[in-house]
Each structure stands twice: as C-alpha cells, then as structure tokens.
C-alpha cells in the first residue's frame, strides 16, 4: 500500500520524524562534492550524508580512518552549496571525538560553522554518551550509528554482519534506546540482521536508517558511487546498482581519446 508523500521545501530533522510517523520511507545517499549534490537534490533525495567513506571513495584509502576533520569540512562545504532541499549530515571522522567530549564538541562546532551543514553523525553507543550529550546540549542535531561501525574496523577485524549473537544484539538495542533518550534525531544501523533492525525500528520513535539492515527500518542509505555503478569491485549483498556508470564513463573517455588522437576533436564547429 502506497503512502501519500508530504511535499517538503526543505527537509529538517523534524521532517524525518514526520516521515516515520506517516509511514513514509526516508531516502539517503552519500555525497562528497557540489555537482553530485545538485544532482541528488534535484532528484528529490531526502538526506545527503557527507560520509567519512570519502576516505575510500574519493581518496582511495583502504579504510575510513585516514580522513581528517579539515577534509570532511571541505567535502561538506561543497555538498551544502548544492543542496537546496535535502538535509545534509556530516560524519565526525575518526580521532575527532573519541578521546574527549570537549574535543567532540569542538569538532562538531567546526563542522557546523565552517561547512553550513545541518547535523552530524557519530559512531557508537554507551561508550560515547558524554560526547553525544555535549554536542546535543550545544544545539547541534546528532544522528547515531550502530552495528558495523567502520571506524572500529581494526577492532572487529572484518566487515562481517554484526549483532548476530544475543549479547551484541542486546547491547545494540540498549544503545539505540540510549541514543533516542538522549535526543538523537535518527540512528543508522549498518550490516545487522533484518529481524533485529526491524525490532529496533519498531521500538524507537525516531527514524532508523538501514544499510544492509533489511526493509523493516524507516529508510535506506547507500554510498552513491556504489549505487550508480561507478565502482565495480565492491559487491555486498545489500547493494543494488541502479546504473552502470563505470562502463559508460570508461567508454566515453576511450571515445574522447580516440577522437583526439585521430584529430577529429575539435571539429570546425567546435573552435573559434
């Protein structure tokens, strides 16, 4: 059964809560630059996540750990300038909040002031509650992130599904409740069993956005380069490719190279 969509001129954290209450699913993708931001915004996307996945997708690092706060602010500033409707959420990068709640607040303030973003996202539950509390007390909206938390990849040792065992599942449910109680406006669940994610989504009044967490949550997020098929080596079960831009772009560049070598470009009509 389809749900009537309310038209929003600008998506806010309040809008996302309304969407959950109205049964409307939330669409979310990553974005790292102005041009992509404009495309996603014009297509009607609800939320753009300036993810620390820029470390992998844009910079070619193996993990999300190397990206800096300055680099995240640069990407976020570019995205904000292209977003007229979507809510822009920015990841706090590794090392910008783990050591000290005061550092977490300073990092969040820099992101909000220097990029113009609308909210921050932070990985973890009970162990980072003091940082979350300080950020929220400063009036900065916070999106949580539980399940597979890529900044802790060396602790986990792999990107396998999280919270399959009862103890970890119970902690995840407890952490989600804690984040809601503290005032987070939404929570991302990454790579957890669909049944558990559905249970968490139904137990919270705030939206739960899933990536590899099944269809029982309140919305979905993917890395835009993966969804558009600009990457081809990453093939997790949860990824649906809506285009194959890797081949399209490769073919276009090859055609350009051929035309230049053959002195076919530029033509008489393409010069002054």
Residue pairs with C-beta under 8 A, 6 or more apart in sequence:
3 22
3 23
3 24
4 22
5 24
6 18
6 19
6 22
6 24
8 15
8 85
9 85
10 84
10 85
11 46
11 47
11 85
11 86
11 87
12 87
12 118
13 87
13 118
13 119
13 141
13 185
13 186
15 46
15 87
16 26
16 46
16 47
16 87
16 185
16 186
16 207
16 219
17 185
17 205
17 206
17 207
19 25
19 26
19 46
19 207
19 218
19 219
20 26
20 205
20 206
20 207
20 218
25 218
25 219
25 220
26 46
26 47
26 207
26 209
26 218
26 219
26 220
27 44
27 45
27 46
27 47
27 219
27 220
28 45
28 46
28 47
28 48
28 49
28 209
28 219
28 220
28 221
29 40
29 45
29 47
29 48
29 49
29 221
29 222
29 223
29 224
29 227
30 48
30 49
30 50
30 51
30 53
30 54
30 57
30 221
30 222
30 223
30 224
30 225
31 37
31 40
31 48
31 49
31 50
31 79
31 82
31 83
31 88
31 224
32 50
32 51
32 54
32 57
32 58
32 75
32 78
32 79
33 58
33 75
33 78
33 79
33 82
34 78
34 79
34 81
34 82
35 82
36 79
36 82
36 224
37 48
37 78
37 79
37 80
37 81
37 82
37 83
37 86
38 82
38 83
40 48
40 83
40 86
40 224
41 48
41 82
41 83
41 84
41 85
41 86
44 85
45 86
46 86
46 87
46 219
47 86
47 87
47 88
47 89
47 209
47 219
47 221
48 79
48 83
48 86
48 87
48 88
48 89
49 89
49 90
49 91
49 121
49 221
50 72
50 75
50 76
50 79
50 88
50 89
50 90
50 91
50 115
50 117
51 64
51 91
51 223
52 64
52 67
52 72
52 91
52 93
52 94
52 150
52 151
53 64
53 91
53 150
53 223
54 67
54 71
54 72
54 75
55 61
55 63
55 64
55 65
55 66
55 67
55 93
56 62
56 63
56 64
57 223
57 225
57 231
58 75
59 66
59 67
59 71
61 67
63 150
63 153
63 154
64 93
64 94
64 150
64 151
64 153
65 94
65 95
65 151
65 153
67 93
67 94
68 93
69 93
69 95
69 96
69 107
69 110
69 111
71 93
72 90
72 91
72 92
72 93
72 111
73 110
73 111
73 114
73 115
76 88
76 90
76 111
76 115
76 116
76 117
77 114
77 115
77 116
79 88
79 117
80 88
80 115
80 116
80 117
87 118
87 119
88 116
88 117
88 118
88 119
89 117
89 118
89 119
89 120
89 121
89 143
90 111
90 115
90 117
90 119
90 120
90 121
91 120
91 121
91 122
92 104
92 107
92 108
92 111
92 120
92 121
92 122
92 123
93 151
94 151
96 103
96 104
96 107
97 103
97 104
97 107
97 108
97 122
97 128
97 131
98 128
101 130
101 131
101 133
101 134
102 134
104 122
104 128
104 131
104 132
104 134
104 135
105 131
105 134
105 135
105 138
108 120
108 135
108 138
108 140
109 138
109 140
111 117
111 120
112 120
112 140
118 141
119 140
119 141
119 142
119 143
119 185
120 135
120 140
120 141
120 142
120 143
121 142
121 143
121 144
121 145
121 188
122 128
122 131
122 132
122 135
122 142
122 143
122 144
122 145
123 145
123 146
123 149
123 150
123 151
123 152
124 144
124 145
124 146
124 149
124 175
125 144
125 146
125 171
125 172
125 174
125 175
125 176
125 178
125 179
126 171
126 174
126 175
126 178
129 178
129 182
132 142
132 144
132 179
132 182
132 184
133 182
135 142
136 142
136 182
136 183
136 184
141 185
142 179
142 183
142 184
142 185
143 184
143 185
143 186
143 187
143 188
143 209
144 175
144 176
144 179
144 184
144 186
144 187
144 188
145 187
145 188
145 190
146 172
146 175
146 176
146 179
146 187
146 188
146 189
146 190
146 192
147 162
147 163
147 172
147 188
147 189
147 190
147 191
147 192
147 213
148 156
148 159
148 160
148 161
148 162
148 190
148 191
148 192
148 212
149 190
150 159
150 190
153 159
156 162
159 191
160 191
161 191
161 192
161 193
161 212
162 168
162 172
162 190
162 191
162 192
163 169
163 171
163 172
163 192
163 193
163 196
164 193
169 193
169 196
172 189
172 192
172 196
172 200
173 196
173 199
173 200
173 203
176 187
176 189
176 200
176 203
176 204
176 208
177 203
177 204
179 187
180 187
180 204
180 205
180 206
184 206
185 206
185 207
186 206
186 207
186 208
186 209
187 200
187 204
187 206
187 207
187 208
187 209
188 208
188 209
188 210
188 211
188 221
189 197
189 200
189 208
189 209
189 210
189 211
189 213
189 217
190 210
190 211
190 212
190 213
191 211
191 212
191 213
191 238
192 212
192 213
193 214
194 213
194 214
194 215
194 216
195 214
195 216
197 208
197 210
197 213
197 214
197 216
197 217
198 214
198 216
198 217
200 208
200 217
201 208
201 216
201 217
201 218
202 216
207 218
207 219
208 217
208 218
208 219
209 217
209 218
209 219
209 220
209 221
210 217
210 219
210 220
210 221
211 220
211 221
211 222
211 238
212 236
212 237
212 238
213 238
222 239
222 240
225 231
226 234
226 239
226 241
227 239
227 240
227 241
227 242
227 243
228 241
228 242
228 243
228 245
229 241
229 242
229 243
229 244
229 245
229 246
229 247
230 245
230 246
230 249
231 246
232 246
256 265
258 264
259 265
